[in-house]
């Protein structure tokens, strides 16, 4: 039997009630209020940034029964987690689910058009974490010719709002036979939250990194593994900038968890100064005093005191010219800090690789890096063995 979540208020609009993990094979319509001027589904236009003044009309968001939730999730988390229809291409529904709508997504109309071409492979998951009291929005993108009876590695990207534009491009590599199939998972936030601002990112990646890793490991990835056949031995976690220190934290604390969703980690341009540099203009007004051990990353969070070896593969990368853009205060600059991370891991015998992209800044190497990484680590399957 399907169950409805408690209705919750978001920025003055009534947000849709989601369907719990209980039940299977049914759908539920949740109505939300938005404006008559809102754009219809599938139209590639700029997202609304302010509420319109036209009379309201009803918008329906479909939620689906059948999600199998992790046993680690609380009853409240299970009740507020569900698969739902793919809303990203419908500004009206995005806006009704949270007043930011899809405004924080760094996408232009052509990129929405690219996503629309593969929208049938997008599965949208609304998932709630009680520990952080945060509604997250996750997209699971299955490969071309997806076979639900076959295992696939997961390629997990934090900061969905920045890197969603790469999904159609990487998906196309599979479609053209240039890489073997993977399931892409992009992690983001419900439309009520501005995921592009560093306040949101630093709070979760740095101040609450322990709770965030609990959620990623025991709730989100465990839930995904129960609903899709996942090859954890080949799966990848990618984090960049403020997400870079989180990827490092996840790597160096992976031993604390029974479930091991990732074998491989990409640590891109890690902004380690997020943990200690109060005057960093990119962070805004964030109190770092809650961090009791801001330099724990320099000890790999004591991973090698608990373990003799690290059974993970680590790819570390940075743009050669990033120090022109980034101010790390009295700490190591971006490039130097990245080099030191690599050197520390290698000193412990970890399987780590460092790539410094010549002539590149903070983000302009990422597209090429991701494409190259996929081609090198997920080569085309040998069709003669099928």
C-alpha positions in Angstrom: 0.0 0.0 0.0 1.3 3.4 -0.9 1.8 6.0 1.8 2.0 9.8 1.6 4.7 11.8 3.4 3.8 14.6 5.7 3.3 17.8 3.7 6.1 20.4 4.3 6.3 24.1 3.6 9.0 25.4 1.3 9.4 29.2 0.8 5.7 29.9 1.1 4.7 27.2 -1.5 3.2 23.9 -0.6 5.7 21.3 -1.5 4.6 17.9 -2.9 4.1 15.0 -0.6 6.3 12.1 -1.6 5.5 8.4 -1.5 7.3 6.2 1.0 9.4 3.1 0.4 6.5 0.9 1.2 4.4 -0.5 -1.6 5.3 -1.4 -5.1 4.2 -0.8 -8.6 1.8 2.2 -7.9 2.0 5.9 -8.6 0.7 8.9 -6.7 -0.1 12.4 -7.8 1.0 15.2 -5.5 -0.4 18.6 -6.4 1.5 21.9 -5.8 0.7 25.5 -6.5 2.6 27.6 -9.0 1.7 30.3 -11.5 -0.2 30.1 -14.7 2.7 31.8 -16.5 5.1 28.9 -15.6 6.7 27.2 -18.6 5.4 23.8 -19.6 7.5 20.6 -19.4 10.3 20.0 -21.9 10.7 23.6 -22.9 14.4 24.7 -22.7 14.1 28.1 -21.2 15.8 30.0 -18.4 14.5 29.1 -14.9 12.3 31.5 -13.0 14.2 33.6 -10.4 11.2 35.4 -8.7 7.6 34.4 -8.0 5.3 35.6 -10.7 2.1 37.5 -9.9 -0.4 35.7 -12.2 -3.2 33.7 -10.7 -2.2 30.3 -9.4 -3.0 27.0 -11.1 -2.5 23.4 -10.1 0.7 21.5 -11.1 0.9 17.8 -10.5 4.1 16.0 -9.6 4.0 12.2 -9.9 5.7 10.1 -7.1 6.2 6.4 -7.5 5.9 3.5 -5.1 8.5 0.7 -5.1 11.7 2.3 -3.7 13.6 -0.1 -1.5 15.2 1.9 1.2 18.4 1.1 3.2 17.8 -0.6 6.5 19.9 2.2 8.0 17.3 4.8 7.3 14.9 6.0 9.9 11.1 5.7 9.4 10.9 9.4 8.8 13.6 9.2 6.2 11.9 6.3 4.5 8.5 8.1 4.5 10.1 11.2 2.9 12.1 9.4 0.2 10.7 8.3 -3.2 11.3 8.0 -6.9 9.3 10.6 -8.8 8.9 11.9 -12.3 11.9 13.7 -13.9 11.2 17.3 -13.0 14.3 19.1 -14.2 13.0 19.9 -17.6 9.8 21.4 -16.3 10.4 24.8 -14.7 6.9 25.0 -13.4 7.2 21.8 -11.4 10.8 22.7 -10.2 9.5 26.1 -9.0 6.5 24.6 -7.3 8.8 22.2 -5.4 11.0 25.1 -4.1 11.1 28.8 -5.0 14.6 28.6 -6.4 13.3 26.3 -9.1 16.1 25.1 -11.3 17.7 28.6 -11.0 20.8 27.3 -9.3 21.6 24.8 -12.1 24.5 26.2 -14.1 22.9 25.2 -17.4 21.9 27.1 -20.5 18.9 26.3 -22.8 21.1 24.2 -25.2 22.2 22.0 -22.3 18.6 21.4 -21.2 18.0 20.3 -24.8 20.8 17.8 -24.5 19.4 16.4 -21.3 16.0 16.2 -22.9 17.3 13.8 -25.6 18.2 11.2 -23.0 15.5 12.0 -20.4 14.1 8.5 -20.5 17.3 7.3 -18.8 17.0 9.8 -16.0 15.5 8.4 -12.7 14.8 11.1 -10.1 15.1 10.3 -6.4 13.9 12.6 -3.7 15.6 11.4 -0.5 15.6 12.9 3.0 18.3 12.8 5.7 17.0 13.3 9.2 20.5 13.7 10.7 21.0 16.8 8.6 17.3 17.6 8.3 17.9 18.1 4.5 15.9 17.1 1.5 18.3 15.9 -1.3 17.6 15.5 -5.0 19.5 12.7 -6.7 19.5 11.7 -10.4 20.4 8.2 -11.5 21.2 8.0 -15.2 21.2 4.5 -16.7 23.3 3.8 -19.7 22.1 3.1 -23.3 20.5 -0.3 -23.6 20.3 -0.6 -19.8 19.8 -4.2 -18.6 18.3 -4.3 -15.1 19.7 -7.9 -14.7 23.2 -6.7 -15.3 25.7 -5.2 -12.8 27.1 -1.7 -13.6 29.7 0.4 -11.8 28.4 3.8 -10.5 30.1 7.0 -11.4 29.1 9.4 -8.6 29.3 13.1 -9.0 28.9 15.6 -6.1 27.7 19.1 -6.9 25.1 18.1 -9.5 24.3 21.8 -10.1 27.7 22.4 -11.7 28.4 19.1 -13.5 25.0 18.1 -14.9 26.0 19.6 -18.2 28.6 16.8 -18.6 26.1 14.0 -18.2 24.8 14.0 -21.9 28.4 14.2 -23.1 29.6 11.3 -21.0 26.5 9.3 -21.8 27.2 9.8 -25.5 30.6 8.2 -25.0 28.8 5.0 -23.9 26.4 5.3 -26.8 29.2 5.6 -29.3 31.0 2.6 -27.8 34.0 4.7 -26.6 33.6 3.5 -23.0 31.8 0.6 -21.3 28.4 1.3 -19.6 28.2 2.9 -16.2 25.4 4.3 -14.1 25.9 8.0 -13.5 24.6 9.3 -10.1 24.5 13.0 -9.5 24.0 14.4 -6.0 22.1 17.6 -5.4 19.5 19.3 -3.3 15.8 19.9 -3.5 14.8 23.0 -5.4 14.2 24.9 -2.1 18.0 25.0 -1.5 20.5 27.0 -3.4 23.1 24.3 -4.0 25.4 26.6 -6.0 26.4 28.9 -3.0 29.5 27.9 -1.0 27.6 28.3 2.3 25.6 25.2 1.3 28.6 23.3 0.1 31.1 24.1 2.8 28.5 23.4 5.6 28.0 19.9 4.3 31.4 19.1 2.8 33.4 20.5 5.8 31.3 21.3 8.9 29.1 18.3 8.6 31.3 16.0 6.6 30.8 13.1 9.0 27.0 13.2 8.8 27.2 13.8 5.0 29.4 10.7 4.6 27.0 8.7 6.7 24.2 9.7 4.4 26.1 9.0 1.2 27.4 5.6 2.3 24.7 4.0 4.5 21.6 5.7 3.1 21.9 6.9 -0.4 24.4 4.4 -2.0 23.0 1.5 0.0 19.5 2.4 -1.3 20.8 2.7 -4.8 22.4 -0.8 -4.5 19.0 -2.2 -3.4 17.3 -0.8 -6.5 20.0 -1.3 -9.1 22.6 -4.0 -9.6 25.8 -2.2 -8.7 29.4 -3.3 -9.2 31.0 -1.5 -6.2 34.5 -2.9 -7.1 34.6 -0.5 -10.0 32.5 2.4 -8.7 33.9 6.0 -8.5 33.3 9.0 -6.2 34.2 12.4 -7.7 34.5 15.7 -5.7 35.9 19.0 -6.8 36.9 22.3 -5.0 34.9 22.2 -1.7 33.9 18.7 -2.8 37.6 17.8 -3.1 38.3 17.7 0.7 35.0 15.8 1.1 36.2 13.2 -1.4 39.4 13.0 0.6 37.5 12.7 3.9 35.3 9.9 2.3 38.4 8.1 1.1 40.2 8.3 4.5 37.2 7.3 6.5 35.9 4.6 4.2 37.3 2.0 6.5 34.8 3.0 9.2 31.8 1.6 7.2 30.8 -2.0 6.6 29.3 -1.1 3.2 32.0 -0.1 0.7 30.2 1.6 -2.3 33.4 3.0 -3.9 36.7 1.5 -4.9 37.9 4.6 -6.8 38.1 8.3 -5.8 38.7 11.4 -7.9 39.9 14.4 -5.7 39.8 17.5 -7.9 41.4 20.8 -6.9 40.8 20.2 -3.2 40.1 23.4 -1.2 41.5 22.3 2.1 41.6 25.8 3.4 37.8 25.6 3.7 38.4 23.9 7.1 40.6 26.6 8.6 40.7 29.9 6.6 37.9 32.1 8.0 38.6 35.0 5.7 38.2 33.0 2.5 35.9 35.2 0.4 34.4 32.2 -1.3 32.8 30.8 1.9 30.7 33.8 3.1 29.7 34.0 6.7 30.5 30.5 8.1 31.7 29.8 11.6 34.6 27.4 11.4 35.1 27.3 15.2 32.9 24.2 15.3 35.7 22.2 13.6 37.9 20.9 16.4 40.6 19.5 14.3 40.8 21.5 11.1 44.2 20.0 10.0 43.2 16.4 10.4 43.4 16.1 6.6 47.2 16.4 6.9 47.1 13.2 8.9 44.7 11.5 6.4 42.2 11.6 9.3 44.5 8.9 11.0 43.5 6.3 8.4 47.0 4.8 8.5 47.0 4.5 12.3 43.9 2.3 11.9 45.1 0.5 8.8 48.4 -0.7 7.3 47.3 -0.3 3.7 44.7 1.5 1.7 42.8 -0.7 -0.7 41.5 2.1 -2.9 42.6 3.8 -6.2 43.0 7.6 -6.0 43.2 10.1 -8.9 44.2 13.6 -7.7 44.2 16.6 -10.1 44.5 20.3 -10.2 44.9 23.2 -12.7 48.5 24.6 -12.9 47.3 28.2 -12.6 44.7 27.8 -9.9 46.7 29.8 -7.4 46.1 32.9 -9.4 42.4 32.5 -8.5 42.3 31.0 -5.1 43.4 32.6 -1.8 44.2 30.0 0.9 45.5 32.5 3.5 48.5 31.2 5.5 48.0 27.6 4.4 49.4 25.9 1.3 48.1 27.3 -2.0 45.9 25.1 -4.1 48.6 23.4 -6.2 51.0 22.9 -3.3 48.3 21.5 -1.1 47.3 19.1 -3.8 50.9 17.9 -4.3 51.3 17.3 -0.6 48.2 15.2 -0.5 49.6 13.0 -3.3 53.0 12.8 -1.6 51.5 11.8 1.8 49.4 9.0 0.2 52.3 7.7 -1.8 54.5 7.6 1.3 52.0 5.1 2.8 52.0 3.0 -0.4 48.6 4.0 -1.6 47.7 3.6 -5.3 47.6 7.3 -6.0 48.1 9.3 -9.2 48.6 13.0 -9.6 47.9 15.1 -12.7 48.6 18.8 -12.9 46.8 20.3 -16.0 49.2 22.8 -17.6 47.8 26.2 -18.3 44.5 25.4 -16.7 42.5 27.2 -13.9 40.1 25.9 -11.4 37.4 24.3 -13.6 38.4 24.5 -17.3 40.3 21.2 -17.2 37.4 19.2 -15.7 35.5 18.2 -18.9 38.6 16.8 -20.6 39.7 15.1 -17.3 36.4 13.3 -16.8 36.3 12.1 -20.4 39.9 10.9 -20.3 39.3 9.2 -16.9 36.3 7.3 -18.2 38.1 6.2 -21.4 41.1 5.0 -19.4 39.2 3.3 -16.6 36.1 2.0 -18.4 37.4 0.9 -21.8 34.9 -0.5 -24.3 33.7 -4.0 -23.6 35.1 -6.7 -25.9 32.0 -7.7 -27.9 33.6 -10.9 -29.0 33.2 -12.1 -25.4 29.4 -11.4 -25.4 
